[in-house]
């Protein structure tokens, strides 16, 4: 009885810790380009928003239900940075609940809900006004219905999966790849003679009208999307990024901005953190192979099904020549985390060496630290549009020439015409200018047409700096995450 009480109180403490971390993962710091796009879409009439979703022909059309929900949410709670992101707190509830159910049905220790509910990638996107948290939640419940009766799936499991699958697809089109896991499991049952095809067919026919409507929209969207056949698609970089973040290194190694700009500074913290986590992974893999855990049926089935879904996701995006990131396939992470929980539990039970157990404990601590760093450390935050605008305005300049997303700048009240349009007129420039497409020669012409001090907001991201101005002038300015603020006095 005493032991039961101890376990119960320990479980309560673990749950409370998860709740607190998730609550603090949503903050009111500056929004970045994707969130600026979200604001522009929902800060309109409902009819205009619907028209934007279904007729724009860009990534917005791939997440229709999210924008509808966000539109309703912000009509109630406003459009502040925190309000834009706070809907994620609602989605965190089914994540926690699903993590408890998933770990419970697999008979794993309660503390392992940390691996699912406090995954570093999840904690990073808790602070973003995009649908990645909700499709993570849908992923948790899809894995629950798929794996709770692994050998003999029943009609309740199929119906539960179909609902979660449909909701996930409506929130983000990439969720369709979750279906690969279902197909693999059904193929496996077919090979074993356990597939109850007619019973499942009846269930799928109930939700077929919804999927047909969604399929028509996505089919039309894919073949007209601006992101398809992109010249900026770099499959290898995208694959490496998925591996980097799925391994939990996002809050231990280099930040997202430094990786994109290849500014791989060597610091003691990064060296020590990466060394510890990599050594832990080596030991983990070594004992995984030594104990032949790959022969464990549950672990093997989970691994094959998840790898199959990830492989199909990568191949399709390579064929379509689109840019893809870890956030687009975040719904697979609950399954990966569940498999990691299986492996750790088995190794703790089978390996009695203190050194190995210490290494496994260290791995867990580093994995958790990665997520906490993503919350509290400024180094890991997104492009600081708000900080750049505030610093630029503090100089009280006559003009601000800026690089970056115009929608995000508009959120902070900074407007400006394009550089090409500003040069069309012989008149002096009276306001601000967007110099994202400007080169050094064009910048000189623009500065000749100013009538006061000018501030340059230069972006370190090459796709927002076509004229390579950041490398030429950033050393003369003040750095704000992803931007350099350069003061140009009027002569």
C-alpha positions as CSV (number, residue, x, y, z in Angstrom):
1,X,0.0,0.0,0.0
2,X,2.8,2.4,0.9
3,X,4.5,1.6,-2.4
4,X,1.3,2.4,-4.3
5,X,1.0,5.7,-2.6
6,X,4.6,6.6,-3.5
7,X,4.0,5.7,-7.1
8,X,0.8,7.7,-7.1
9,X,2.4,10.9,-5.7
10,X,5.4,10.4,-8.1
11,X,2.9,10.3,-11.0
12,X,1.2,13.4,-9.8
13,X,4.5,15.3,-9.6
14,X,5.5,14.1,-13.1
15,X,2.1,15.2,-14.5
16,X,2.3,18.6,-12.7
17,X,5.8,19.1,-14.1
18,X,4.6,18.4,-17.7
19,X,1.7,20.8,-17.2
20,X,3.9,23.6,-16.0
21,X,6.5,23.1,-18.8
22,X,3.7,23.1,-21.4
23,X,2.1,26.3,-19.9
24,X,5.4,28.2,-20.0
25,X,6.3,27.0,-23.5
26,X,3.8,29.5,-24.9
27,X,5.1,33.0,-24.7
28,X,4.5,36.5,-26.0
29,X,7.8,37.1,-27.8
30,X,8.0,38.4,-31.4
31,X,6.3,36.5,-34.2
32,X,8.2,35.4,-37.3
33,X,7.4,35.0,-41.0
34,X,5.0,32.0,-40.8
35,X,3.1,33.6,-37.9
36,X,2.9,36.9,-39.8
37,X,1.2,35.0,-42.6
38,X,-1.2,33.4,-40.1
39,X,-2.1,36.9,-38.9
40,X,-2.7,38.3,-42.4
41,X,-5.0,35.4,-43.2
42,X,-7.2,35.5,-40.1
43,X,-7.2,39.3,-39.6
44,X,-10.0,39.6,-42.2
45,X,-13.7,38.9,-42.7
46,X,-14.7,35.2,-42.6
47,X,-15.5,35.2,-46.3
48,X,-12.2,36.7,-47.3
49,X,-10.4,34.2,-45.1
50,X,-12.2,31.3,-46.7
51,X,-11.4,32.7,-50.1
52,X,-7.7,33.0,-49.2
53,X,-7.6,29.4,-47.9
54,X,-9.2,27.8,-51.0
55,X,-8.0,30.1,-53.8
56,X,-4.6,31.5,-52.9
57,X,-2.6,28.5,-54.2
58,X,0.2,28.5,-51.6
59,X,0.9,26.7,-48.3
60,X,-2.1,28.3,-46.7
61,X,-4.4,26.0,-48.6
62,X,-2.7,23.0,-47.0
63,X,-4.1,23.6,-43.5
64,X,-7.7,24.8,-43.9
65,X,-9.2,23.8,-40.5
66,X,-6.4,25.4,-38.6
67,X,-7.1,28.9,-40.0
68,X,-10.8,28.5,-39.4
69,X,-10.2,27.6,-35.7
70,X,-7.5,30.3,-35.3
71,X,-9.9,32.8,-36.8
72,X,-12.6,32.0,-34.2
73,X,-10.0,31.9,-31.4
74,X,-8.5,35.3,-32.1
75,X,-12.0,36.9,-32.6
76,X,-12.4,36.1,-28.9
77,X,-8.9,36.5,-27.4
78,X,-7.4,39.1,-29.7
79,X,-4.3,39.3,-32.0
80,X,-1.4,39.7,-29.6
81,X,1.6,37.4,-30.0
82,X,0.5,35.4,-27.0
83,X,-3.2,35.2,-28.2
84,X,-2.1,34.0,-31.6
85,X,-0.2,31.1,-30.0
86,X,-2.4,30.4,-27.0
87,X,-4.8,28.0,-28.8
88,X,-1.9,25.5,-28.6
89,X,-2.6,25.2,-24.9
90,X,-6.0,23.7,-25.7
91,X,-4.3,21.2,-28.0
92,X,-1.8,20.3,-25.2
93,X,-4.7,18.8,-23.2
94,X,-5.3,15.9,-25.6
95,X,-1.5,15.5,-25.9
96,X,-1.1,14.9,-22.2
97,X,-4.2,12.8,-22.0
98,X,-3.2,10.7,-25.0
99,X,0.4,10.3,-23.6
100,X,-1.0,8.9,-20.4
101,X,-3.3,6.5,-22.3
102,X,-0.6,5.5,-24.7
103,X,2.0,4.7,-22.0
104,X,-0.7,3.0,-19.8
105,X,-1.9,0.7,-22.5
106,X,1.7,-0.3,-23.3
107,X,2.3,-1.0,-19.6
108,X,5.2,1.4,-19.3
109,X,6.2,3.5,-16.3
110,X,4.2,6.7,-15.9
111,X,7.2,8.9,-16.0
112,X,7.7,8.0,-19.7
113,X,4.9,10.4,-20.6
114,X,7.7,13.0,-20.5
115,X,9.2,11.5,-23.7
116,X,5.9,12.1,-25.6
117,X,4.4,15.2,-23.9
118,X,7.7,17.1,-23.5
119,X,9.4,16.2,-26.8
120,X,11.8,19.1,-27.8
121,X,10.2,19.5,-31.2
122,X,6.8,19.8,-29.7
123,X,8.0,22.4,-27.1
124,X,9.5,24.5,-29.9
125,X,6.3,24.6,-31.9
126,X,4.1,25.2,-28.8
127,X,5.3,28.8,-29.3
128,X,4.1,29.1,-32.9
129,X,0.8,30.2,-34.5
130,X,0.7,27.2,-36.8
131,X,-1.1,23.8,-36.8
132,X,1.9,21.7,-35.7
133,X,0.8,21.2,-32.1
134,X,-2.7,20.0,-33.1
135,X,-1.4,17.5,-35.7
136,X,1.0,16.2,-33.0
137,X,-2.0,15.7,-30.8
138,X,-3.8,13.9,-33.6
139,X,-0.7,11.8,-34.0
140,X,-0.7,10.8,-30.4
141,X,-4.2,9.5,-30.6
142,X,-3.7,7.8,-34.0
143,X,-0.8,5.8,-32.5
144,X,-3.0,5.0,-29.5
145,X,-5.8,3.5,-31.7
146,X,-3.3,1.7,-34.0
147,X,-1.1,0.1,-31.3
148,X,-3.3,-0.6,-28.3
149,X,-4.5,-3.8,-30.0
150,X,-1.6,-4.5,-32.3
151,X,-2.6,-8.1,-33.3
152,X,-6.4,-7.9,-33.5
153,X,-7.6,-4.3,-34.1
154,X,-11.3,-3.9,-33.5
155,X,-14.0,-1.7,-35.0
156,X,-13.6,0.9,-32.1
157,X,-9.9,1.2,-32.9
158,X,-10.5,1.7,-36.6
159,X,-13.3,4.2,-36.1
160,X,-11.1,6.1,-33.5
161,X,-8.2,6.2,-35.9
162,X,-10.4,7.3,-38.9
163,X,-11.7,10.2,-36.9
164,X,-8.3,11.3,-35.7
165,X,-6.8,10.7,-39.1
166,X,-9.5,12.9,-40.8
167,X,-9.1,15.7,-38.3
168,X,-5.3,15.6,-38.7
169,X,-5.6,15.8,-42.5
170,X,-8.0,18.7,-42.2
171,X,-5.5,20.6,-40.1
172,X,-2.5,19.8,-42.3
173,X,-2.4,18.0,-45.6
174,X,0.9,16.2,-44.8
175,X,-0.9,14.2,-42.1
176,X,-2.0,11.9,-45.0
177,X,1.3,10.1,-44.5
178,X,0.0,8.8,-41.2
179,X,-2.2,6.5,-43.3
180,X,1.0,4.6,-44.4
181,X,1.3,3.2,-40.9
182,X,-2.3,2.0,-41.0
183,X,-1.8,0.5,-44.4
184,X,1.4,-1.3,-43.3
185,X,-0.4,-2.8,-40.2
186,X,-3.4,-3.9,-42.3
187,X,-1.1,-5.5,-44.8
188,X,0.6,-7.4,-42.0
189,X,-2.7,-8.6,-40.7
190,X,-3.7,-9.6,-44.2
191,X,-0.5,-11.7,-44.5
192,X,-1.5,-13.4,-41.2
193,X,-5.1,-14.0,-42.2
194,X,-6.4,-11.6,-39.5
195,X,-7.7,-8.8,-41.7
196,X,-11.4,-8.1,-41.2
197,X,-11.9,-6.2,-44.4
198,X,-15.7,-5.9,-44.5
199,X,-16.0,-4.7,-41.0
200,X,-13.4,-2.0,-41.6
201,X,-14.8,-1.1,-44.9
202,X,-18.2,-0.2,-43.4
203,X,-16.5,2.1,-40.9
204,X,-14.5,3.9,-43.7
205,X,-17.6,4.3,-45.8
206,X,-19.1,6.4,-43.0
207,X,-16.3,9.0,-43.2
208,X,-15.8,8.7,-47.0
209,X,-17.8,11.9,-47.9
210,X,-15.5,14.0,-45.7
211,X,-12.4,12.5,-47.1
212,X,-13.6,12.9,-50.7
213,X,-14.2,16.7,-50.2
214,X,-10.8,17.1,-48.6
215,X,-9.1,15.0,-51.3
216,X,-10.6,17.2,-54.0
217,X,-9.3,20.3,-52.4
218,X,-5.8,18.9,-51.7
219,X,-5.6,17.5,-55.2
220,X,-6.4,20.8,-56.7
221,X,-4.1,22.6,-54.3
222,X,-1.0,20.4,-54.9
223,X,-1.1,20.8,-58.7
224,X,-1.4,24.5,-58.4
225,X,0.7,25.3,-55.3
226,X,3.6,27.8,-55.6
227,X,5.8,25.5,-53.4
228,X,5.7,22.7,-55.9
229,X,8.7,22.5,-58.4
230,X,10.6,24.9,-56.2
231,X,14.1,26.0,-57.2
232,X,15.0,26.2,-53.5
233,X,14.2,22.6,-52.7
234,X,17.3,20.9,-51.1
235,X,16.3,17.3,-50.2
236,X,19.5,16.4,-48.5
237,X,19.4,19.5,-46.2
238,X,15.8,18.8,-45.4
239,X,16.5,15.1,-44.5
240,X,19.5,16.1,-42.3
241,X,17.3,18.7,-40.5
242,X,14.6,16.1,-39.8
243,X,17.3,13.7,-38.3
244,X,18.8,16.5,-36.3
245,X,15.6,17.6,-34.6
246,X,14.0,14.2,-34.3
247,X,17.1,13.1,-32.4
248,X,16.3,15.8,-29.8
249,X,19.4,17.9,-30.7
250,X,17.4,21.1,-31.4
251,X,18.1,22.6,-27.9
252,X,21.6,21.2,-27.4
253,X,23.5,22.1,-30.6
254,X,23.2,24.9,-33.1
255,X,20.1,27.0,-33.4
256,X,17.8,26.8,-36.4
257,X,19.0,30.3,-37.6
258,X,22.6,29.3,-37.3
259,X,22.1,26.1,-39.2
260,X,20.3,27.8,-42.0
261,X,23.1,30.4,-42.3
262,X,25.8,27.8,-41.6
263,X,27.1,29.9,-38.8
264,X,28.3,26.9,-36.8
265,X,30.2,28.6,-34.0
266,X,32.0,26.3,-31.6
267,X,31.1,27.1,-28.0
268,X,31.8,25.1,-24.8
269,X,28.1,24.6,-24.1
270,X,27.4,23.2,-27.6
271,X,30.5,21.0,-27.6
272,X,29.8,19.5,-24.2
273,X,26.0,19.0,-24.9
274,X,26.5,17.4,-28.2
275,X,29.3,15.2,-27.0
276,X,27.2,13.9,-24.1
277,X,24.1,13.2,-26.1
278,X,26.0,11.6,-29.0
279,X,28.0,9.3,-26.6
280,X,24.6,8.4,-25.0
281,X,23.1,7.6,-28.4
282,X,26.1,5.4,-29.3
283,X,25.7,3.4,-26.0
284,X,21.9,3.2,-26.5
285,X,22.3,1.8,-30.1
286,X,25.1,-0.5,-29.0
287,X,23.1,-2.1,-26.3
288,X,19.9,-2.1,-28.4
289,X,21.8,-4.3,-30.9
290,X,23.5,-6.4,-28.2
291,X,20.2,-7.1,-26.5
292,X,18.6,-7.8,-29.9
293,X,15.7,-5.5,-29.1
294,X,15.0,-5.3,-32.8
295,X,13.6,-8.8,-32.5
296,X,10.9,-7.6,-30.0
297,X,7.7,-7.7,-32.0
298,X,6.2,-4.4,-30.8
299,X,9.5,-2.4,-31.2
300,X,10.1,-3.9,-34.7
301,X,6.5,-3.3,-35.9
302,X,6.6,0.3,-34.7
303,X,10.0,1.0,-36.3
304,X,9.1,-0.4,-39.7
305,X,5.8,1.3,-39.9
306,X,7.1,4.7,-38.8
307,X,10.2,4.5,-41.1
308,X,7.9,3.5,-44.0
309,X,5.7,6.6,-43.4
310,X,8.7,8.9,-43.2
311,X,10.3,7.3,-46.3
312,X,7.1,7.9,-48.3
313,X,6.9,11.5,-47.1
314,X,10.4,12.2,-48.2
315,X,10.0,10.5,-51.6
316,X,6.8,12.3,-52.5
317,X,8.3,15.7,-51.5
318,X,11.4,15.0,-53.6
319,X,9.3,14.0,-56.6
320,X,7.2,17.2,-56.2
321,X,10.4,19.3,-55.6
322,X,9.1,20.9,-52.5
323,X,10.9,22.1,-49.4
324,X,10.1,20.0,-46.4
325,X,11.0,20.3,-42.7
326,X,10.6,18.3,-39.5
327,X,7.5,20.3,-38.6
328,X,5.6,18.9,-41.6
329,X,6.0,15.4,-40.3
330,X,5.8,16.2,-36.5
331,X,2.8,13.8,-36.2
332,X,5.3,10.8,-36.4
333,X,7.2,11.9,-33.3
334,X,4.7,10.5,-30.7
335,X,5.4,7.0,-32.3
336,X,9.1,7.6,-32.3
337,X,9.0,8.7,-28.7
338,X,6.9,5.7,-27.8
339,X,9.4,3.4,-29.4
340,X,12.2,5.2,-27.5
341,X,10.3,4.6,-24.3
342,X,10.1,0.9,-25.1
343,X,13.8,0.7,-25.8
344,X,14.8,2.6,-22.6
345,X,12.4,0.5,-20.5
346,X,13.8,-2.8,-21.8
347,X,17.4,-1.7,-21.4
348,X,16.8,-0.5,-17.8
349,X,15.3,-3.9,-17.1
350,X,17.9,-6.1,-18.9
351,X,21.2,-4.3,-18.3
352,X,22.5,-4.3,-14.8
353,X,25.7,-2.4,-15.3
354,X,25.6,0.9,-13.4
355,X,27.6,2.7,-16.0
356,X,25.0,1.9,-18.7
357,X,22.1,2.8,-16.4
358,X,23.9,6.1,-15.7
359,X,24.3,6.7,-19.4
360,X,20.6,6.0,-20.0
361,X,19.7,8.4,-17.2
362,X,22.0,11.0,-18.6
363,X,20.4,10.6,-22.1
364,X,17.0,11.2,-20.6
365,X,18.2,14.4,-18.8
366,X,19.8,15.7,-21.9
367,X,16.7,15.0,-23.9
368,X,14.6,16.9,-21.4
369,X,17.2,19.7,-21.2
370,X,17.0,20.1,-25.0
371,X,13.3,21.0,-24.8
372,X,13.8,23.3,-21.8
373,X,16.6,25.2,-23.6
374,X,14.3,25.8,-26.5
375,X,11.9,27.5,-24.2
376,X,14.2,29.7,-22.1
377,X,17.3,30.4,-24.2
378,X,17.1,33.5,-26.5
379,X,19.7,31.8,-28.8
380,X,17.1,29.2,-29.9
381,X,14.2,31.7,-30.6
382,X,12.9,32.5,-34.1
383,X,13.6,35.6,-36.2
384,X,13.2,38.6,-33.9
385,X,11.1,40.9,-36.1
386,X,9.7,42.8,-33.1
387,X,13.2,43.4,-31.6
388,X,14.5,44.5,-35.0
389,X,11.7,47.0,-35.5
390,X,12.0,48.4,-31.9
391,X,15.7,48.8,-32.2
392,X,15.4,50.5,-35.6
393,X,12.8,52.9,-34.3
394,X,14.9,53.8,-31.2
395,X,17.3,55.7,-33.5
396,X,14.3,57.9,-34.6
397,X,15.4,57.7,-38.3
398,X,13.7,59.4,-41.2
399,X,13.7,56.2,-43.2
400,X,13.8,52.4,-42.4
401,X,15.0,50.2,-45.2
402,X,14.2,46.6,-44.3
403,X,14.6,43.0,-45.5
404,X,12.2,40.2,-44.7
405,X,8.5,39.3,-44.8
406,X,6.3,42.4,-45.3
407,X,3.3,40.8,-43.6
408,X,5.3,40.3,-40.4
409,X,6.6,43.9,-40.5
410,X,3.0,45.0,-41.0
411,X,2.0,43.3,-37.8
412,X,4.5,45.7,-36.0
413,X,3.3,48.7,-38.0
414,X,6.2,48.9,-40.4
415,X,5.2,49.5,-44.0
416,X,7.2,50.3,-47.0
417,X,7.1,50.1,-50.8
418,X,9.3,47.8,-52.8
419,X,12.7,49.1,-53.8
420,X,11.9,48.8,-57.6
421,X,8.8,51.0,-57.2
422,X,10.7,53.5,-55.1
423,X,13.3,54.0,-57.9
424,X,10.6,54.4,-60.6
425,X,9.9,57.9,-59.4
426,X,12.2,60.9,-59.6
427,X,10.9,62.2,-56.3
428,X,12.7,61.9,-53.0
429,X,11.8,59.0,-50.9
430,X,9.4,60.1,-48.1
431,X,9.0,56.9,-46.1
432,X,10.3,53.3,-45.7
433,X,11.4,50.8,-48.3
434,X,11.5,47.0,-48.6
435,X,15.0,46.2,-49.9
436,X,14.6,42.4,-49.8
437,X,15.3,42.3,-53.6
438,X,17.8,45.1,-53.7
439,X,21.5,44.8,-54.5
440,X,24.3,47.2,-53.4
441,X,24.0,49.4,-56.5
442,X,20.2,49.7,-56.0
443,X,20.8,50.5,-52.3
444,X,23.1,53.4,-53.2
445,X,20.5,54.9,-55.6
446,X,17.9,54.6,-52.8
447,X,20.1,56.3,-50.2
448,X,20.8,59.2,-52.7
449,X,17.0,59.8,-52.7
450,X,16.7,60.0,-48.9
451,X,16.4,63.3,-46.9
452,X,17.4,62.1,-43.4
453,X,19.0,59.4,-41.4
454,X,18.3,55.9,-42.5
455,X,18.3,52.5,-40.7
456,X,18.9,49.3,-42.5
457,X,17.3,46.1,-41.1
458,X,19.3,43.3,-42.9
459,X,18.3,39.7,-42.7
460,X,20.9,36.9,-42.4
461,X,18.7,34.6,-44.4
462,X,19.9,34.4,-48.0
463,X,16.4,34.0,-49.4
464,X,15.5,37.3,-47.8
465,X,18.7,39.1,-49.0
466,X,19.0,38.6,-52.7
467,X,21.6,41.3,-53.0
468,X,23.9,39.8,-50.3
469,X,23.7,43.0,-48.3
470,X,23.9,41.3,-44.9
471,X,27.4,39.9,-45.5
472,X,28.6,43.3,-46.8
473,X,27.2,45.6,-44.1
474,X,26.1,43.5,-41.0
475,X,29.4,44.0,-39.2
476,X,28.7,47.7,-38.9
477,X,25.4,47.2,-37.1
478,X,23.8,45.8,-33.9
479,X,22.7,42.2,-34.0
480,X,19.1,41.1,-33.1
481,X,18.3,37.5,-33.6
482,X,18.5,36.9,-37.4
483,X,18.9,40.6,-38.2
484,X,21.6,43.3,-38.2
485,X,20.5,46.9,-37.6
486,X,22.8,49.4,-39.4
487,X,22.6,53.2,-38.9
488,X,23.3,55.3,-42.1
489,X,23.6,59.0,-41.2
490,X,22.4,61.6,-43.7
491,X,25.1,63.7,-45.2
